[in-house]
Amino acid sequence: MDLFSLKGKIALVTGSSRGLGLAMARGLGEAGATVILHGRDEQRLGLTLESLKGAGLTCYGYPFDVTERKAVLASVDAMEREVGPIGILVNNAGINIRLPFEEYKTGEWMSILDTNLHGVIHLTQAVGKKMIIRRSGKIINITSISSTIARPKIVPYAASKGALKMLTKGLAVEWAPYNIQVNAIGPGFFITDETDELIRDEAFDGWVRERVPAGRWGKPHELVGTVVYLASGASDFVTGQTVYVDGGWLSTY
């Protein structure tokens, strides 16, 4: 089991004050990593930080907006100076605005792209430059089954996640000579604050349960095994891949 140990590693998980990001951050911490939590809401981030510390995990918190490049660069420099070298980066921060395509305003479209794609680019460049110098690193991008399939009212979201999947492949090829593995996780439908409205919609909930071979929504902790695997030495020869954690959604028709 030493293959999966993260002892001595430092992991930055963006968008980790709640939801899937929090579940993955907690899982990485339980596997031995020192975890750096991130969120835009400083108060919520502080509460999450205290909760994980109370559970015996070693963690730190840094609030900043992933869409602001200067803030990202300054924050990453501060993390490396105050906590240590970041060996694992989980790009999880993301947003979605559900609308018919013809009704999106430019600001709404750009907000989705800025967070889901450009924010990942900012973080990955900032952390990746340091990983290149150290000739070691694990980068895990959180995409979605929407990087592969389409459904109504989420076109910009799907476009951003599709681009993120190809960013994963491109970086995996370019940075493999530096011993940096770049992979992605594509969650299906999970129970989070973000999906609460969809879960309460009886028609949509019924559609998901009927469509998913497992017959249910995913639970946040069910991402932990995959993120620990991709962050650990067990995946040292795995790069450019997207692992879909979807209860079998993409395997059916």
C-alpha positions in Angstrom: 0.0 0.0 0.0 3.0 2.3 0.1 2.3 2.9 -3.6 -0.7 5.0 -2.6 0.9 6.8 0.3 1.1 10.6 0.1 3.2 11.1 3.1 5.6 14.0 2.6 3.6 15.4 -0.3 1.9 18.8 -0.5 -1.4 19.0 -2.4 -3.2 22.1 -3.5 -6.9 21.5 -4.2 -8.8 24.5 -5.7 -12.5 25.0 -4.9 -12.1 22.8 -1.8 -14.1 24.7 0.8 -17.1 22.5 0.0 -18.5 19.8 -2.3 -16.4 17.5 -4.4 -13.3 19.6 -3.8 -13.6 19.2 0.0 -14.1 15.5 -0.3 -11.0 15.1 -2.4 -8.9 17.4 -0.1 -10.0 15.4 2.9 -9.1 12.1 1.1 -5.7 13.4 0.1 -5.0 14.5 3.7 -6.1 11.1 5.0 -3.6 9.5 2.6 -0.9 11.5 4.3 -0.6 14.7 2.3 -0.3 18.2 3.6 -3.3 19.8 2.0 -3.7 23.4 0.9 -7.4 24.4 0.7 -8.6 27.1 -1.6 -11.8 29.1 -2.0 -13.0 32.6 -2.8 -15.2 32.9 0.3 -12.6 33.5 3.1 -15.1 32.8 5.9 -16.3 29.5 4.5 -12.7 28.5 3.8 -11.8 29.3 7.4 -14.6 27.1 8.7 -13.6 24.2 6.5 -9.9 24.6 7.5 -10.8 24.4 11.2 -13.0 21.3 10.5 -10.2 19.4 8.8 -7.6 20.4 11.4 -10.0 19.2 14.0 -10.0 15.8 12.3 -6.3 15.7 12.7 -5.2 16.6 9.2 -2.4 19.0 8.3 -3.8 21.7 6.2 -3.6 25.4 5.2 -6.0 27.8 3.5 -5.5 30.4 0.9 -8.3 32.5 -0.5 -8.0 34.0 -4.0 -9.9 34.1 -7.3 -8.5 31.7 -9.9 -9.6 34.0 -12.7 -7.2 36.7 -11.5 -3.7 35.8 -12.8 -1.7 38.1 -10.6 -3.5 36.8 -7.5 -2.8 33.3 -8.6 0.9 33.9 -9.1 1.2 35.7 -5.8 -0.7 33.0 -3.9 1.3 30.1 -5.4 4.6 31.9 -4.5 3.3 32.4 -0.9 2.3 28.7 -0.6 5.7 27.5 -1.8 7.4 29.9 0.6 5.2 29.3 3.6 4.1 25.6 3.2 6.6 24.0 0.8 6.8 22.6 -2.7 3.5 21.7 -4.3 3.8 18.2 -5.6 0.1 17.7 -6.4 -2.3 20.1 -8.0 -6.0 19.3 -8.3 -7.8 21.9 -10.5 -11.3 21.5 -9.2 -12.7 25.1 -9.0 -15.6 25.5 -11.5 -18.9 27.1 -12.1 -22.0 26.5 -14.2 -24.8 28.7 -15.3 -27.8 26.8 -16.8 -29.6 28.7 -19.7 -30.8 28.1 -23.2 -27.8 28.9 -25.4 -29.4 31.8 -27.2 -30.0 33.6 -23.8 -26.4 33.6 -22.5 -24.9 37.1 -22.2 -21.3 37.6 -23.0 -20.4 38.1 -19.3 -22.1 34.8 -18.3 -20.3 32.9 -21.0 -16.9 34.4 -20.2 -17.4 33.9 -16.5 -17.7 30.1 -17.1 -14.7 30.0 -19.4 -12.6 32.2 -17.1 -13.2 29.9 -14.1 -13.4 26.5 -15.7 -10.6 26.9 -18.3 -8.6 30.1 -17.9 -8.3 29.6 -14.1 -6.9 26.1 -14.7 -4.4 27.6 -17.1 -3.3 30.2 -14.6 -2.8 27.7 -11.8 -1.2 25.1 -13.9 1.4 27.5 -15.4 2.2 28.9 -11.9 2.6 25.5 -10.3 3.9 23.7 -13.4 6.9 26.0 -13.8 8.1 24.9 -10.3 7.3 21.2 -11.0 9.4 21.4 -14.2 12.4 22.7 -12.2 11.9 19.9 -9.6 11.3 17.3 -12.4 8.3 15.9 -10.5 4.6 16.5 -10.2 1.0 15.3 -10.4 -1.7 17.5 -12.0 -5.3 16.3 -11.8 -8.0 18.3 -13.7 -11.6 17.8 -12.8 -13.6 17.7 -16.0 -17.0 16.1 -16.3 -19.0 13.5 -18.3 -20.1 16.7 -20.1 -16.6 16.8 -21.7 -17.8 13.9 -23.8 -21.6 14.1 -23.9 -24.0 17.0 -24.4 -27.4 18.0 -22.9 -29.4 21.2 -23.1 -28.8 24.4 -21.2 -25.1 23.8 -20.4 -23.3 24.5 -23.7 -20.6 26.9 -22.3 -20.0 24.5 -19.4 -19.6 21.5 -21.7 -17.4 23.5 -24.0 -15.1 24.5 -21.1 -14.9 20.9 -19.9 -14.2 19.6 -23.4 -11.4 22.1 -23.7 -10.0 21.0 -20.3 -9.9 17.4 -21.4 -7.8 18.3 -24.4 -5.6 20.6 -22.2 -5.0 17.5 -20.1 -3.8 15.5 -23.1 -1.7 18.3 -24.5 0.1 18.9 -21.2 0.6 15.2 -20.6 2.6 15.0 -23.8 4.5 18.2 -23.4 5.5 17.7 -19.7 6.1 13.9 -19.7 9.9 14.5 -20.1 9.9 16.4 -16.8 8.3 13.4 -14.9 5.0 15.3 -14.5 1.8 13.2 -15.0 -1.3 15.1 -16.1 -4.6 13.3 -15.8 -8.3 14.2 -15.3 -11.3 12.9 -13.4 -14.7 13.1 -15.1 -17.4 12.9 -12.5 -21.0 12.0 -13.5 -23.9 13.2 -11.4 -23.0 13.7 -7.8 -24.9 14.9 -4.8 -23.5 18.4 -3.9 -24.8 21.9 -3.1 -24.4 22.7 -6.8 -26.8 19.9 -7.9 -29.3 20.3 -5.1 -31.8 22.1 -7.3 -31.5 19.3 -9.9 -32.0 16.6 -7.2 -35.2 18.3 -6.0 -36.5 18.3 -9.6 -38.4 15.0 -9.5 -38.4 14.6 -13.3 -34.7 15.3 -13.6 -33.8 13.1 -10.6 -35.9 10.3 -12.1 -34.1 10.7 -15.4 -30.7 10.5 -13.8 -31.6 7.4 -11.7 -33.0 5.7 -14.8 -30.1 6.6 -17.0 -27.3 5.7 -14.6 -26.7 1.9 -14.5 -25.9 2.1 -10.8 -29.4 3.6 -10.4 -28.3 6.5 -8.2 -26.4 9.7 -7.8 -22.7 9.6 -6.8 -21.6 10.6 -3.3 -18.6 13.0 -3.0 -16.4 10.5 -1.1 -16.6 8.1 -4.0 -14.1 10.3 -5.9 -11.4 9.9 -3.2 -10.0 6.6 -4.4 -9.5 7.9 -7.9 -7.9 11.2 -6.9 -5.5 9.4 -4.4 -4.5 6.9 -7.1 -3.7 9.7 -9.6 -1.9 11.7 -7.0 0.3 8.8 -5.9 3.2 6.8 -7.1 0.8 4.1 -8.2 0.1 6.1 -11.3 3.6 7.1 -12.3 3.2 5.6 -15.8 -0.3 6.9 -16.3 -0.7 10.3 -18.1 -3.1 12.0 -20.5 -6.0 10.0 -19.2 -9.5 10.9 -18.1 -11.0 8.6 -15.5 -14.8 8.8 -15.6 -16.4 8.2 -12.2 -20.0 8.1 -13.4 -21.8 4.9 -12.1 -21.6 3.5 -15.7 -23.3 6.4 -17.4 -20.9 6.5 -20.4 -21.0 2.8 -20.9 -24.6 2.6 -21.7 -26.7 4.2 -24.4 
